[in-house]
Amino acid sequence: MPSKVWFITGGSSGLGRSFTETALSRGDSVMVIARNVDTLNDLVLKFPNRLHALSTDVTDRNAVFASVDRCVEIFGRIDIVINNAGQFLFGMVEEVTEEQAMNHMKVNFFGALWVVQAVTPVLRSQGQGHILQVTSMGANGGFASVGLYSASKSALDSLSEALAMEVESFGIKVTILQPGGYVTDLFTRGLTSTKENPSYIDLRNKLAKLWTSSYDAPVSLASAVVSKIVDIEEPPKKIVLGGVAYDQVVEMIDIKLNEYRKWEDLSREAD
């Protein structure tokens, strides 16, 4: 296959870096944007003509547009866009401050929105392109202590479904990626925590026991699947990354369906 040009946000570590390494291993070219791109210096030295990294804050709309323009200036086009930049907010809904909530949505939702708005005219003018939106398995429902994170990913998930309908006629494909747990620094460097309210200590202890047994897969497994997805002529519109996550998502959907059906008669009274 002919080489492709990737535009990856949050590509300096974790899943984003793995996506970058996979793209380069295919012989493709990559533009990575992240707040700190110093961690990519080794790859830039190794692939000076095929990898460019720009320090860009996705919450800065003008900077995002400038980075997209720079990518087109360097490579002439964009074939694949991976909206991966994000952060993790841990804490109960009651505990989240206004500043934490606003900053979280600026990165996880609005940052992705600015990227979509910047790349869509480029892909439309080309008559082709593929946007991959990294949401989360958590986009399928809220869960205690990660409500704001799930909310931001759910918002991006719904936005992406609308986007797919809007740009399909332009030859632009949209795939929603819903990763499960992976070995990344999302829960360390990318983590913001609330000030703990002692009222939730019992719940926190239960959650800690639950998460102790959770499984985090190597990021290379996710990027290998994404490498296959971008070569599919009619790629999935939405896909869960990870077998454990897949089973959990299906279970979450079944629980929702059962709850709807339990109250079907009452719902129909509202017509």
N, C-alpha and C positions, 0 to 999 in steps of 0.2 A: 504494500500500500504506500502511496505517497506520504511524505512526512507532513505532520500537522503542527499548527501553532496553538499552544495552550496559554491561557491567561488564568493564573491561580492566585486566589487571595489567601492570606494566612498560610503561606507556603514555607515559612521558615522553620517549622517544627511539626512534630506529630503527623497526623494524616496528611496535612498539606505538603510537608517535605517528602513524604512517601509518594504522593501523587507526582511531585516534581521529579523525583529520582526515576520513577517508572516511565514517565514521559520521555525523559532523556535516554533511558535504556532502549526505548523504541526507535531512537534516532530522530525524535521530534524536537521542536524548539519550544522554549518556555519563557514567559514573562511572569515573574513572581512579585507580588506586592505584599508587604507586611510592615508593621511598625519598625521592627528591627530585622534587617536582612543580613547582619553580620554572620549569623550562623550558616549562611549559604556560601561564604567565601570559598570554601573548599570545592564546592561544585562549580562556582563561577570560574575558578582557575582551571578546572578540569574541562569545562565546556564553555570557553569564552565566547564562542560564536553562536551558541545555541541556548544559552541561559543568560537572562538579564534580570536583575533584582532591583526593585525600586522601593525605597522606604516611603510607605504611604499609609496613612490612617484612613481606614474605610469609612469612618464617620465624617470625614471631610469630603463632601460631595465634589467640590471643585478639584481636589487632589485626585480623586478617583477618575474623573473624566480626563484629567491630564495624563494619568498613567495609561489609560486605554489608548489615548491618542499617541502616546510614546510607543506603545506596543505595535500599533499599526505602522508608525513611522519606521521602526526598526525591521519588522518582519513582513510588512505589507498586507497582513490580514490577521484574523483571529478565527480559529476553527472550533476550539473547545474552551469553554469558560467553566471553571470550578469555583463556585462561591462557597468557600470553606472557612473564612475568618469567623471566629466566634470566641466566646468566653463562657464561663460557668459561674452561676450565682447559686450558692448553697445557703438555704435558710427558710424558715417558715414564712408564710405569706405575711403574717402579722409583724414579723421582725424586719422586713425589708424597708429600707429608708427610701425616701423620694429620689435622692441622688443615685443610689444603687439601681433602682428600677429604671430610671431614665438612661443611665449609662449602659446598662445591660441591653436595653432595647436599641439603643443607638448602634451598638456593635452587631448584635445578632440579627436584628431585623432591618433597620434603616441602612446599615452598611451594605447589606446584600441588595437592598432596593436600589441604592445609588449605582452599584455595579451593573445591575440589570438595565437600568436606564442608560448607562454609558455604552454598554456593548450592543444593545439591541439595534440601534441605527447602523452600526458597523456590519452586523450579521445580516441585517435586512438588505443592505446595499450589495452584499456578496451573493445573496440568494440562498445562503446556507449557513449553518452553524449549530452548535450543540451546547446548551447551558445545563450544567449539573448543579443543582442546589443541595448543599449539604444541610439537612435538617437534623433529625434524630429519631430514634425509635420512640423517644419521649413525646414526639409530636402527636402521637396517637392517644394521648390522655395525660392528665395531670397526675403527679405523684407527690406525696408528702415530702417536704424539704427542698424540692426542686421545681416548685410551681412556676417561678418566674422563668427559669430556663425552658421548661416545657411550653410555657406560654409564648416565648419568643420564637421557638422552633415551630410551634403550631401555626403561628401567624405567618411565618415564612412558607410553611407547607401550603397553606391556603392561597397565599399570594402566588406561589409557583403554579398551582393548578389553574388559576386564572390566566397567568402569563402564557402557559402552554396553549390555551385556547386562542389567545390573542395573536400569537406569533406563528401559529402553525402554517398559515397560508403564505408566510414569507419564506418558508423552507427552513425555519428554525425549530429544532427539537429541544424539548425540556425534559430532563430526568430528575426526579426527586430522590436523593439518596438518604436513607434513614439508617445511620450506623447504630450498632449496639456499642458495647464497651470495648475500647481498644487501649493498648498501652501507649498513652500519650502524656503530655504535661498539662492537659486540660484541667486536671484536678489538683494541680500544684501551681504552676506559673500562671495558668489561665483561670485560677479560682478566686472568687470574691466570696467572703462569708459574712453573714449577718451577726449582730451581737445577740448571743443566745438568751432567750427568755426561759427562765427556770420552769415555767409552766409546762414546757414540752420535753422535759428531761426523760420521762418514761418512753415517749415515742421515739426520741433520739436513740435511746438504748436499744429499742427493738429494731430500728433501721440499721444501726451499727452491726448487729448480729446478722441481719439479712444480707448486708453488703459484704460482709467478711467472706462469704462463700461465692460471691459473684466472680465471673470469668471475664478477663480482658484479653482479647486476641492481639497478635502482632499486627501492626498497621500494614505490613506488606501484603497480608491476605486481602485487605480491603482494596488496596491500590491495584492488585492483580485483577480483581473483578472489574474495577472501573476501567482498566485498560481494555478489557473485553467489551464492556458496554459501549465505549466510544467508537468501536468498529462495527457495531450492529446497525444494519440499515434502518430498521424500525426498532429503536431501543425502548426499554421499559419506561413508562411514564413515572412509575414509582416503584422503588425496590428497597427492601430491608437488607442491610449488610450484616451478615452473621447468622448462623443457624440458631444459636441460643436466642438472639434477639428476635428472629423470625417467629419462633415458638411463643415467645412472650407477647409479641404484637398480635398474633392470631388469638391468643387467649384474651387479651384486652378487648379486641373487637367483639369476640363472642360474649363477653360480659356486658358490653354496651348493648348489643343486640337483644340479649335476654332482658335487660332493664327496660328497653323500649317496648318489647313485646309484653312484658308484665303489665304495663300501663296503657296498652293499645286502646282498650275500650274508653278509658278516660280521655285519651288524646282525641279520639274521634268525636267525643261530645263537644269539642271546641270548634267544629266546623261551622 
